[in-house]
Amino acid sequence: MVVGRGDDGWALKRSKRGWMWNQFFLLEEYTGSDYQYVGKLHSDQDKGDGTLKYVLSGDGAGSLFLIDENSGDIHATKRLDREEKAYYTLRAQAVNKRTGRPVEPESQFVIKIHDINDNEPKFTKDTYIASVPEMSDVGTPVVQVTATDDDDATYGNSARVVYSILQGQPYFSVEPDTGIIRTALANMNRENKEKYQVVIQAKDMAGQIGGLSGTATVNISLSDVNDNPPRFPQGTYQISTPESTEVGSPVGRIKANDADVDENAEVKYNIIGGDGVDMFDIMTDKDTQEGVITVKRPLDYERKKIYTIKVQAENTHLDPRFLLLGPFKDTATVKITVEDVDEPPVFERASYVMEVKEDASIGTLIGSVIAADPDATKSLVRYSIDRLTDLDRMFNIHSGNGSIVTFKHLDRESFPWHNITVTAMEINNPKQVGRVPVYIRILDINDNAPEFATFYETFVCENAKAGQRIQTVSAVDNDDPIGGHKFFFSLPAEASVNANFTVQDNKGNPKQTSRVPVFIKVLDVNDNAPEFAMFYETFVCENVKAGQLIQTISAVDTDEPLVGHKFFFSLNTMNPNFTINDNEDNTASILTKRGGFSRHETNTYLLSVVISDNDYPIQSSTSTLTIRVCGCDSRGNMQSCNAEALIFPAGLSTGALIAILLCIIILLIIVVLFAALRRQKKKEPLIISKEDVRDNIVSYNDEGGGEEDTQAFDIGTLRNPEAIDDNKLRRDIIPETLFPSRRTAPTRDNADVRDFINQRLQENDTDPTAPPYDSLATYAYEGNGSIAESLSSLESATTEGDQDYNYLSEWGPRFKKLADMYGGEDSDKDS
């Protein structure tokens, strides 16, 4: 049998049984215009006479691969890509054309696609993120990058990839075969440069010229190591704080800078020296890595004004590799200045205990308290008793020397203890007040007679025998003597001769009676509940913080247990505003649970406190503590506890009060306008009607009172000269001297006003009281037969004819100017 062969060599081999198939090889990515020749099939049974035909079946037969049924030539019809399909399996058979029967069994063969370098290497990521510790040795691996090539790795070098670095020298390098990136420069410092960008190239064909390549970016960060010690920016710090700073409060901050980050920059501060080691402490602020200096003990400006401490800062996470760089610590000196503040007076003791007998007379000295101003000024103090702790005013204190005396008679049986509070106030600054508790014990005296312990209902039988006991009696006494009670029983003198009964000691001989003392001691049982030791006036500041102490309370119990008193304090119910802390010393502290109190919302809180003892049976009581909300200054000193009074009356809103105020203002405006209109209506016009042509010729250049001054210029005088009031003085001037006016008898004949004016002119010229500037300038009445007739401007305006003013030249030289002015106008008109 003859076999065909493909382009790359023989594909078929000779076999005794027909043919044996091998592989056909076909290059991918064929770019020719004709079909690509694959190979040739030929059977031994083919005589060349055209009686046989070749049939192809399998992958792509008839579409991708075509066979010439006569010659057996196979062609590929399309461009093939090895990356899509690397080989195709087909079956071939020779068939008799006439009978359609195969002349040989069907055989199978493979067409394998030969690879060409048509794919570039591709990285698994476009961008890699990696980090390496700073100061790493050369060759420290950072990250491995990987690129793949889709070409056939078993055929040639098309898929053999070689790595190289395009960007990132001289800091990093890459292994050509593995793609491992390593450090290439020693002692790379993060503090100098933290981030690097490296570009890696992957090239196939073993990196030869003509190979395809791809690139990837690697962002490398230097991670921090502790290679930098903390350093203080300055060697000495100055801090000041007032002496009133409370224990535990911060006074200042210092910081040692560390170029490292995160845990490598964590610093621990310690005070290692100085005279302020016992007075101050330092801690580390975890958020800012600052050293916070706090007060360890109370400060006193008068005792010491300046402290010096030496502070050390050191790293908490050390790296042994870098210890050779030097000590990872630093020191600085801090000078703390204590500032003086005005402090309240301080008592010599935290509390005082005094004793006085209950029969002490008023004014008896009980004891003294001493307080002094701790400031350098040593201001004098004034003592007083807080009357809220001594409501009955049982005691008094000398304001100058602090001596406490009785102010009223005492009774131990009513109050065996008195707990008062004494205050000491600076005279120069009354706001500075110190307080101290004073416990006064009332000593007992024998001022109460013993009496029967109970009411006895005694009976005697009719058949009782002499000497028979009919009753045992006992006695009680309110007093409490030191040696205990000792009672003596006997019959009074008037009953000592009683023939029926007698009293004898229970242990005595009935036949021999004697008086023996009987001491009856009353043993205490726990039948009284503890209660507040005193009345507490408690207040809470509006600006108080949560957890702040506002009151310390104590309790008393009239019982006297053998082991001493032990009280327990608790709240009756859970309270959202306050809590109680049992101090386990028979006192308790009242603390705030929140801040932000407001006396405008609630000015008083009632806190129920349960006090119980430890005796049997347990006794307890509930006492109410009244807590007022007060305004305080920044130091917590109370300023005012009274809720501010409401400005507006109760029941009226602000809007209603504003409306009432506006109504009142509108009413006042209406009244003023009405009064002004009425006053305006009272003014009479100068001209009443058109018919009244008599005018008031008003001269505005005189010093008189103007148009309204009818007292100074009385027009009626001209009209009726006889009505002159000689005694009436002018109101517009004040005469310098008052002389009796000299007036001549009025002229009866006043037909001509000119004579009247001349007469008055002569009188004023001879009158020394008349001012020289006063002149009568009223021309309302011209008189009869006047040549000028009426001077009224109203009437002259109604005259239709022209006026003839030539007569003015006849009045003398004073009217010559007027005559020329008006007379000349007529002459001009005539011309």
C-alpha positions in Angstrom: 0.0 0.0 0.0 1.3 3.5 -0.9 0.8 6.1 1.7 0.7 9.9 1.4 2.7 12.4 3.4 2.1 15.9 4.8 4.1 19.0 4.6 6.2 18.0 7.6 7.1 14.4 6.6 5.6 11.1 6.1 2.3 10.6 7.9 1.4 7.1 7.0 3.4 3.8 7.2 3.2 0.5 5.3 1.3 -2.3 6.8 0.4 -5.8 5.7 -3.1 -5.1 6.8 -4.1 -2.1 4.8 -2.6 1.1 6.3 -1.4 2.3 9.7 -2.0 5.9 10.6 0.3 8.3 12.2 0.0 12.1 12.8 -0.4 14.9 10.3 1.2 18.2 11.4 -0.3 21.6 10.4 1.1 25.1 11.2 -1.4 27.4 12.9 -2.3 30.9 11.9 -2.0 30.1 8.1 -2.2 33.4 6.1 -2.3 32.1 2.5 -5.2 32.7 0.1 -5.7 29.0 -0.9 -6.7 26.1 1.3 -3.8 24.9 3.4 -2.6 21.4 2.3 -2.6 18.9 5.1 -1.6 15.5 3.5 -2.7 12.7 1.1 -4.5 9.4 1.7 -4.0 6.4 -0.6 -5.1 2.8 -0.4 -3.3 -0.3 -1.9 -6.7 -1.2 -3.3 -6.8 1.9 -5.5 -5.8 0.8 -9.0 -6.2 4.3 -10.4 -9.2 3.3 -12.4 -11.6 5.6 -10.4 -13.5 2.8 -8.8 -12.7 3.9 -5.3 -13.5 7.0 -3.4 -12.1 8.3 -0.1 -14.4 9.2 2.8 -13.4 11.4 5.8 -15.2 11.7 9.1 -14.5 13.0 12.6 -13.5 16.4 14.0 -14.1 19.1 11.5 -14.6 16.7 8.6 -16.6 18.3 5.7 -16.3 21.8 7.2 -12.9 22.4 8.6 -11.2 19.6 6.6 -12.0 18.6 3.1 -10.8 15.5 1.2 -10.6 14.9 -2.5 -12.6 11.6 -2.8 -10.6 10.6 -6.0 -7.1 11.6 -5.1 -7.3 11.5 -1.2 -5.8 15.0 -0.8 -6.8 16.7 2.5 -7.0 20.5 2.8 -7.8 22.8 5.7 -10.4 25.4 4.8 -9.9 27.8 7.7 -7.2 29.4 9.7 -6.5 27.3 12.8 -5.4 28.4 16.2 -3.5 26.0 18.4 -4.5 27.8 21.6 -8.2 27.1 20.7 -7.7 23.4 19.7 -4.3 21.6 19.6 -5.3 18.5 17.6 -8.1 17.0 15.7 -9.1 13.3 15.5 -10.4 12.0 12.2 -11.3 8.7 10.5 -10.6 7.7 6.9 -12.0 4.9 4.7 -11.8 3.8 1.1 -15.2 2.8 -0.4 -16.1 1.2 -3.7 -18.0 3.7 -5.7 -20.2 1.0 -7.5 -21.2 -1.1 -4.5 -20.7 1.5 -1.7 -18.8 -1.0 0.4 -15.6 -0.2 2.1 -12.7 -2.0 0.6 -10.7 -1.7 3.8 -11.5 -1.2 7.5 -11.9 2.4 8.7 -8.8 3.8 10.3 -8.2 6.8 12.6 -5.5 9.5 12.4 -4.7 12.8 14.2 -4.0 16.2 12.7 -1.8 18.1 15.2 -1.5 21.9 15.0 2.0 23.1 15.2 2.5 26.1 17.5 4.0 29.4 16.4 5.0 32.3 18.8 1.8 34.3 18.6 1.1 34.9 22.3 2.9 37.3 24.7 3.5 36.4 28.3 0.8 37.7 30.7 1.2 38.3 34.5 -1.3 36.9 36.9 -1.8 40.4 38.2 -1.5 43.8 36.6 -0.3 45.4 39.9 1.4 43.6 42.8 1.5 45.0 46.4 4.4 44.0 48.6 6.4 45.1 51.6 9.8 44.4 53.0 11.2 45.5 56.4 13.5 48.5 56.2 17.2 48.1 56.8 17.0 44.5 55.3 20.0 42.8 54.0 20.8 42.6 50.3 19.0 39.7 48.7 16.1 39.7 51.0 13.1 38.2 49.0 10.2 40.7 48.6 7.6 39.0 46.4 7.5 36.6 43.4 5.7 37.6 40.2 4.5 35.0 37.7 3.8 35.3 34.0 2.2 32.6 31.7 2.4 32.1 27.9 -0.4 30.4 26.0 2.0 29.0 23.4 3.1 25.4 23.4 5.8 24.9 26.0 6.8 21.5 24.5 7.6 22.9 21.1 10.5 25.4 20.8 11.0 28.4 23.1 7.7 30.1 22.4 6.5 29.6 25.9 9.9 30.0 27.7 9.6 33.2 29.8 12.5 35.2 31.2 12.0 38.0 33.8 13.9 41.3 33.9 13.5 44.6 35.8 12.8 47.8 33.8 12.3 50.2 36.7 13.4 50.0 40.3 17.2 49.8 40.2 19.3 50.0 42.1 17.0 49.2 45.0 15.6 45.9 43.8 16.5 43.0 41.4 14.6 40.1 39.9 15.6 36.5 39.3 15.2 35.8 35.5 13.8 32.3 35.8 11.7 32.4 38.9 10.5 36.1 39.0 11.5 36.5 42.7 12.2 40.2 43.5 14.9 40.8 46.0 16.5 43.8 47.7 19.5 45.0 45.9 20.6 47.9 48.2 21.6 47.7 51.9 20.2 49.8 54.7 17.2 51.2 52.9 15.6 53.6 55.5 11.9 54.0 55.7 12.2 57.4 57.3 14.0 58.6 54.1 11.8 56.9 51.5 9.0 54.6 52.2 7.4 53.6 48.9 9.0 52.3 45.7 7.5 51.4 42.3 9.1 48.5 40.4 8.3 47.5 36.7 9.0 43.9 35.8 9.1 42.6 32.2 8.4 38.9 31.2 9.7 38.0 27.7 9.3 34.7 25.8 11.7 33.0 23.4 14.0 32.8 26.4 14.5 36.5 26.2 15.9 36.5 22.7 15.4 39.3 20.2 12.0 39.0 18.5 10.3 37.5 21.5 7.0 38.9 22.8 6.9 40.5 26.3 4.5 41.8 29.0 5.0 44.0 32.0 3.6 44.3 35.5 4.0 47.0 38.2 5.0 46.1 41.8 4.4 48.7 44.5 6.8 47.9 47.4 6.6 49.6 50.8 9.3 49.5 53.5 7.7 48.4 56.7 8.9 50.0 59.9 11.4 48.5 62.3 12.5 50.1 65.6 15.7 51.6 64.4 15.1 55.1 65.9 15.2 56.0 69.6 12.8 58.5 71.2 14.2 62.0 71.5 12.9 65.0 73.5 12.9 68.2 71.3 14.2 70.2 74.3 16.2 69.4 77.4 14.2 71.5 79.9 10.5 72.1 80.2 8.7 74.7 82.3 5.2 73.9 83.8 3.1 75.8 86.2 0.1 74.7 88.2 -2.0 76.2 91.0 -1.6 74.7 94.4 -5.3 73.8 94.5 -4.8 71.2 91.8 -6.4 68.0 93.0 -4.5 64.7 93.4 -4.6 62.8 90.2 -5.2 65.9 88.0 -2.8 66.6 85.1 -0.5 69.6 85.3 1.2 69.3 81.9 2.3 67.2 79.0 5.7 66.5 77.4 6.5 64.3 74.4 9.6 62.5 73.1 9.5 62.3 69.3 10.1 58.9 67.6 10.6 58.7 63.8 9.2 55.1 63.9 5.5 54.3 63.7 2.9 52.1 65.3 4.3 49.9 68.1 7.9 50.8 67.3 7.0 54.4 68.3 5.4 53.5 71.6 7.1 55.3 74.5 7.0 54.7 78.2 7.7 57.6 80.6 9.2 57.4 84.0 10.3 59.9 86.7 13.8 58.9 87.6 15.0 61.7 89.7 14.4 65.2 91.2 12.9 66.6 94.3 9.4 66.1 93.0 9.5 62.3 92.8 7.1 62.0 95.7 4.8 64.8 94.6 4.2 64.0 90.9 3.6 61.0 88.7 3.7 60.5 85.0 1.8 58.2 82.6 1.7 57.6 78.9 -1.2 58.8 76.7 -1.7 55.8 74.4 -3.3 57.9 71.7 -0.7 60.7 71.5 2.3 59.0 73.0 2.7 62.0 75.4 3.8 61.9 78.9 1.0 63.3 81.2 2.4 64.6 84.5 -0.2 64.4 87.3 -0.3 65.4 91.0 0.6 62.6 93.4 0.3 64.5 96.7 -1.5 67.7 97.6 0.5 70.8 96.7 1.2 73.7 99.1 2.6 77.0 97.8 3.6 78.1 101.2 5.6 74.9 101.8 7.4 74.7 98.4 7.1 76.8 95.3 9.2 75.0 92.7 9.8 71.3 92.0 12.2 69.6 89.6 11.8 66.2 88.1 13.8 64.2 85.6 11.8 62.3 83.1 13.0 59.4 81.0 11.3 58.2 77.8 12.2 54.8 76.4 10.8 52.5 73.7 8.7 49.5 74.9 9.4 47.3 71.8 13.1 46.9 71.2 14.7 45.2 68.2 18.0 43.5 69.2 19.4 44.0 65.7 19.6 47.7 66.3 20.7 48.0 69.9 24.2 48.8 68.7 22.8 52.1 67.3 22.7 53.4 70.9 20.3 53.5 73.9 16.7 53.7 72.9 15.9 56.2 75.6 16.2 59.9 76.4 15.8 62.2 79.4 14.6 65.7 80.0 14.3 68.0 83.0 10.8 69.4 84.0 10.6 72.4 86.4 7.1 72.7 87.9 6.1 76.0 89.5 3.4 76.0 92.1 1.1 79.0 91.9 -0.4 80.6 94.9 -4.2 80.6 95.2 -6.4 81.9 98.0 -7.3 78.8 100.1 -9.9 78.5 102.7 -8.9 78.4 106.4 -7.7 75.0 107.6 -8.5 73.6 111.0 -5.9 71.9 113.1 -7.9 68.7 113.2 -10.1 66.9 110.8 -12.8 66.6 113.5 -13.3 67.5 117.1 -14.9 65.5 120.0 -15.9 67.4 123.1 -17.8 66.5 126.3 -20.0 68.6 128.6 -22.2 67.7 131.5 -25.9 68.0 131.0 -26.3 70.2 134.1 -23.8 72.8 132.7 -25.1 76.3 132.9 -25.6 78.5 129.9 -22.3 80.0 128.8 -20.2 77.1 130.0 -17.1 76.6 127.9 -17.1 73.2 126.1 -13.9 73.5 124.0 -12.2 75.4 121.3 -11.5 74.9 117.6 -8.5 76.5 115.9 -8.3 77.4 112.2 -5.7 79.4 110.3 -5.3 80.8 106.8 -2.7 78.6 105.0 -1.8 81.4 102.6 1.1 83.8 103.0 -1.2 86.7 103.8 -2.4 84.9 107.0 -5.7 86.5 106.9 -7.7 86.6 110.2 -10.7 84.2 110.4 -14.1 84.5 111.8 -15.8 81.4 113.4 -19.5 80.5 113.3 -21.8 77.5 113.7 -23.7 76.2 110.7 -27.2 76.6 112.1 -28.5 74.0 109.8 -26.6 71.5 112.0 -27.8 73.2 115.2 -31.4 74.1 114.5 -32.3 74.4 118.2 -29.3 76.8 118.8 -28.0 74.7 121.7 -24.5 76.1 121.3 -22.7 79.3 120.5 -19.2 80.1 119.4 -16.9 83.0 119.9 -16.2 84.5 116.4 -12.7 85.5 117.3 -11.1 82.6 119.2 -13.4 79.7 118.3 -14.5 78.9 121.9 -17.7 76.8 121.9 -20.1 77.4 124.8 -23.6 76.2 125.8 -26.4 78.4 124.7 -29.3 76.5 126.2 -29.9 73.9 128.9 -28.9 70.4 127.9 -30.6 67.1 128.5 -28.7 63.8 127.9 -31.8 61.8 128.0 -33.2 63.7 125.0 -30.0 64.0 122.9 -26.9 62.2 124.2 -24.9 63.5 121.2 -24.9 66.7 119.2 -23.1 66.8 115.8 -22.5 70.4 114.7 -20.4 72.0 111.9 -18.2 74.9 112.6 -17.1 77.2 109.8 -14.1 79.4 109.6 -14.3 82.3 107.1 -11.6 84.6 106.0 -12.3 88.2 107.0 -10.7 89.6 103.9 -12.4 87.1 101.5 -15.7 85.8 102.9 -15.9 83.4 100.0 -13.1 81.3 101.5 -14.8 79.1 104.1 -13.4 76.1 105.9 -15.6 73.5 107.7 -15.0 71.0 110.4 -17.4 68.6 112.2 -17.6 68.8 116.0 -19.1 66.0 118.0 -20.3 67.0 121.5 -21.1 64.2 124.0 -23.5 65.1 126.8 -22.3 63.5 130.1 -24.9 62.2 132.4 -25.7 63.4 135.9 -28.1 61.9 138.4 -31.0 64.2 137.7 -33.8 61.6 137.4 -35.3 59.7 140.3 -35.8 56.0 140.0 -39.4 54.7 139.5 -41.3 51.5 139.1 -40.3 49.7 136.0 -43.9 49.0 135.2 -47.4 49.5 136.5 -48.1 46.8 139.1 -51.6 45.5 139.7 -51.1 43.7 143.0 -53.6 41.7 145.0 -53.6 40.0 148.4 -55.7 37.0 149.3 -58.0 37.1 152.2 -56.4 34.0 153.6 -52.9 35.3 153.2 -50.5 34.7 156.0 -48.2 37.1 157.7 -44.8 37.4 155.9 -46.2 36.0 152.6 -44.8 37.7 149.4 -47.4 39.3 147.4 -45.4 41.3 144.8 -41.8 41.7 143.5 -41.1 45.2 142.3 -38.2 46.6 140.3 -37.2 50.1 139.4 -35.8 52.0 136.4 -33.8 55.2 136.1 -33.3 57.3 133.0 -29.8 58.2 134.2 -26.8 56.3 133.2 -24.2 56.3 136.0 -20.7 55.1 135.3 -20.9 52.4 138.0 -24.3 51.2 137.1 -27.6 51.6 138.8 -28.0 50.9 142.5 -31.5 51.2 143.9 -32.6 51.1 147.6 -36.2 50.1 148.4 -38.0 51.2 151.6 -41.3 52.4 152.7 -41.7 56.2 153.2 -41.8 57.5 156.7 -45.6 57.9 156.6 -46.0 54.3 155.6 -43.2 52.8 157.7 -45.7 52.1 160.5 -48.1 50.3 158.1 -49.6 47.4 160.0 -50.4 45.5 156.9 -47.4 45.4 154.6 -43.7 45.8 154.8 -40.8 45.7 152.2 -37.8 43.5 152.5 -35.0 42.3 150.4 -35.7 39.1 148.5 -32.6 37.5 149.9 -33.2 38.8 153.4 -34.6 37.0 156.4 -38.3 37.7 156.7 -38.0 37.9 160.5 -35.3 40.4 160.3 -35.8 43.2 157.9 -33.0 45.5 156.8 -32.5 48.1 154.1 -30.2 46.8 151.4 -29.4 48.5 148.1 -30.8 46.8 145.1 -28.9 47.5 141.9 -30.9 46.8 138.7 -28.9 47.0 135.5 -31.0 47.3 132.4 -29.3 45.3 129.6 -29.6 46.8 126.2 -31.4 45.1 123.3 -31.3 46.2 119.7 -34.7 47.9 119.6 -33.7 51.2 118.0 -33.0 51.7 114.3 -30.0 53.9 113.3 -30.7 57.3 111.8 -28.9 60.3 110.4 -26.4 61.7 112.8 -27.4 65.2 111.9 -29.5 67.2 109.4 -27.6 67.4 106.2 -27.9 70.4 103.9 -26.8 68.8 100.6 -26.4 70.5 97.3 -25.2 69.5 93.9 -23.7 71.8 91.4 -25.2 72.3 87.9 -21.7 71.8 86.4 -20.9 68.7 88.4 -19.4 65.7 86.7 -20.4 62.1 87.1 -18.8 60.2 90.0 -18.2 63.4 92.1 -18.6 63.3 95.9 -21.4 65.7 97.1 -22.0 64.6 100.7 -20.6 62.3 103.4 -23.2 61.0 105.8 -23.0 59.3 109.2 -25.5 57.7 111.5 -26.2 57.3 115.2 -28.0 54.7 117.2 -29.3 55.1 120.7 -28.6 51.4 121.3 -25.2 50.4 122.8 -24.1 47.0 121.4 -21.3 45.2 123.1 -19.0 45.1 120.1 -19.7 48.7 119.0 -21.8 50.1 116.3 -21.6 49.0 112.7 -23.8 50.6 110.2 -24.6 49.7 106.6 -25.8 52.2 104.0 -27.7 51.6 100.8 -30.4 53.2 98.6 -34.0 52.3 99.0 -34.4 52.1 95.2 -32.2 52.5 92.2 -31.7 56.2 91.4 -30.7 57.4 88.0 -29.0 60.6 89.4 -27.2 59.5 92.6 -25.5 56.5 94.1 -24.1 55.7 97.5 -20.8 54.2 98.5 -20.5 52.6 101.9 -17.1 53.7 103.3 -17.2 50.8 105.9 -16.4 53.2 108.7 -20.0 54.0 109.7 -20.0 56.7 107.0 -21.2 56.7 103.4 -20.4 58.9 100.4 -23.1 60.3 98.2 -21.9 60.4 94.6 -23.4 61.7 91.3 -24.2 59.2 88.5 -24.4 61.8 85.9 -23.8 65.5 85.1 -25.8 68.2 83.6 -28.2 69.1 86.4 -30.4 72.1 86.0 -32.3 73.9 88.8 -34.7 75.3 86.2 -35.8 71.7 85.4 -35.6 70.2 88.9 -34.3 72.2 91.8 -34.6 69.5 94.5 -34.1 65.8 94.6 -35.2 63.4 97.4 -32.8 60.5 98.0 -34.1 57.6 100.3 -31.2 56.1 102.2 -31.6 52.8 104.1 -29.4 52.6 107.3 -29.2 49.2 109.1 -27.1 47.9 112.0 -25.4 44.5 112.6 -26.9 43.6 115.9 -29.7 41.1 116.5 -32.4 41.6 115.6 -31.3 43.8 112.7 -32.9 47.2 112.9 -33.1 49.5 109.9 -34.6 52.8 109.0 -35.1 54.9 105.8 -34.1 58.5 105.9 -34.6 61.0 103.2 -31.7 63.2 102.1 -32.8 66.4 100.4 -30.4 67.5 97.6 -30.7 70.9 96.1 -29.4 71.9 92.7 -27.2 75.0 93.0 -25.2 77.2 90.7 -21.5 77.0 91.4 -18.3 78.5 90.1 -15.6 76.5 88.3 -14.1 75.4 91.6 -17.3 74.0 92.9 -18.1 76.7 95.3 -21.8 77.3 95.7 -23.1 80.6 94.3 -26.9 80.4 94.4 -29.4 77.7 95.0 -32.6 79.6 94.4 -34.3 79.0 91.1 -34.5 82.3 89.3 -37.8 84.1 89.7 -40.1 84.3 86.8 -40.1 87.7 85.2 -43.7 87.6 84.1 -46.9 87.1 86.3 -48.2 83.5 86.6 -50.8 82.6 84.1 -49.7 85.0 81.3 -47.5 84.0 78.5 -44.8 86.2 77.0 -46.9 86.9 73.9 -49.9 88.0 76.0 -47.7 90.4 78.0 -46.2 91.9 74.8 -49.8 92.4 73.4 -50.9 94.2 76.6 -47.8 96.5 76.5 -48.5 97.4 72.8 -52.1 98.3 73.6 -51.0 100.6 76.4 -48.5 102.4 74.1 -51.2 102.8 71.4 -53.6 104.3 74.0 -51.0 106.8 75.1 -50.3 107.9 71.5 -54.1 108.4 70.9 -54.3 110.6 74.0 -51.4 112.7 73.0 -52.8 113.2 69.5 -56.2 114.1 70.8 -54.7 116.7 73.2 -52.7 118.2 70.3 -55.8 118.5 68.1 -57.8 120.2 70.9 -55.1 122.7 71.4 -54.9 123.4 67.7 -58.6 124.0 67.6 -58.4 126.7 70.3 -56.2 129.0 68.1 -58.2 131.7 66.4 -57.2 132.8 62.9 -55.9 136.3 62.4 -58.7 137.0 59.9 -62.1 135.7 60.9 -64.0 136.5 57.8 -63.6 138.2 54.4 -65.7 141.1 55.6 -63.4 142.0 58.4 -60.8 144.0 56.6 -59.0 145.2 59.7 -55.6 143.6 59.7 -53.1 143.0 62.3 -49.9 144.4 60.8 -47.3 142.2 62.6 -43.8 143.3 62.7 -41.3 140.4 63.0 -38.3 142.5 63.7 -39.3 143.6 67.2 -38.3 141.8 70.4 -41.9 141.2 71.5 -43.8 138.0 72.0 -44.9 137.6 68.4 -48.4 137.1 67.1 -49.7 135.4 70.2 -48.5 138.1 72.6 -51.7 140.0 73.1 -50.6 141.0 76.6 -47.7 143.1 75.3 -49.5 144.5 72.2 -53.1 144.8 73.1 -55.0 145.9 70.0 -58.0 146.8 72.1 -56.1 149.7 73.5 -56.1 151.5 70.2 -59.8 150.9 69.8 -60.7 151.9 73.3 -57.9 154.1 74.9 -60.0 154.5 78.1 -59.6 150.8 78.9 -55.9 151.0 79.5 -54.8 149.1 82.6 -52.1 151.4 84.0 -51.0 148.7 86.5 -50.5 145.9 84.0 -46.9 145.1 83.3 -45.5 143.6 80.2 -44.7 139.9 80.2 -42.2 139.9 77.4 -39.5 142.0 79.4 -38.5 142.4 83.0 -38.0 146.1 84.0 -34.8 146.8 85.8 -36.5 149.1 88.3 -40.1 149.5 89.2 -41.1 153.2 89.1 -44.7 154.3 89.2 -45.8 154.9 85.7 -46.6 158.5 84.9 -49.4 158.8 82.5 -51.4 161.8 81.4 -55.1 161.8 81.3 -56.5 160.1 78.3 -57.7 162.3 75.5 -61.3 162.1 75.1 -61.2 163.2 71.6 -59.5 160.2 69.8 -61.1 160.7 66.5 -57.7 160.9 64.9 -55.3 158.1 65.8 -52.3 160.3 64.9 -52.9 162.5 68.0 -53.2 159.3 70.1 -49.9 157.9 68.8 -48.1 161.2 69.3 -49.5 161.4 72.8 -48.2 157.9 73.6 -44.9 158.6 72.1 -44.4 161.5 74.3 -45.4 159.5 77.4 -42.8 156.8 76.6 -40.1 159.3 75.9 -40.6 160.7 79.4 -41.1 157.3 81.1 -37.8 155.9 82.5 -39.3 152.4 82.9 -40.1 152.1 79.2 -37.3 150.3 77.2 -35.9 152.2 74.4 -36.5 149.5 71.8 -40.1 149.1 72.6 -42.3 150.8 70.0 -45.9 150.4 69.2 -46.1 149.1 65.7 -49.7 148.1 65.3 -51.6 149.7 62.5 -54.9 147.8 62.7 -56.9 151.0 63.2 -56.1 154.0 60.8 -58.7 156.4 62.2 -61.2 158.4 60.3 -60.4 160.7 57.3 -57.0 159.2 56.6 -55.6 160.2 53.3 -54.0 156.7 52.8 -57.3 155.1 53.8 -57.0 151.5 54.8 -53.6 149.8 54.6 -55.1 146.3 54.5 -53.5 144.1 52.0 -56.7 142.2 51.7 -58.7 145.2 50.8 -56.1 146.7 48.5 -55.9 143.5 46.6 -59.6 143.8 45.7 -59.2 147.3 44.3 -59.4 147.3 40.6 -58.1 150.8 40.0 -54.5 151.9 40.3 -53.3 153.5 43.5 -52.1 157.1 43.5 -49.0 157.2 45.8 -48.0 160.8 45.1 -49.4 161.9 48.4 -46.5 160.1 50.1 -44.1 162.9 49.1 -46.2 165.2 51.3 -45.4 163.1 54.4 -41.9 164.3 54.8 -38.4 163.1 53.9 -38.9 159.7 55.5 -41.5 158.7 52.8 -39.6 160.3 50.0 -38.1 157.0 48.9 -41.5 155.3 48.8 -42.9 158.2 46.8 -40.0 157.9 44.3 -40.5 154.2 44.0 -44.3 154.1 43.5 -44.6 157.6 41.9 -41.9 156.8 39.4 -43.7 153.6 38.4 -46.8 155.7 37.5 -44.8 158.1 35.5 -43.2 155.2 33.6 -46.6 153.9 32.7 -47.7 157.3 31.5 -44.7 157.6 29.3 
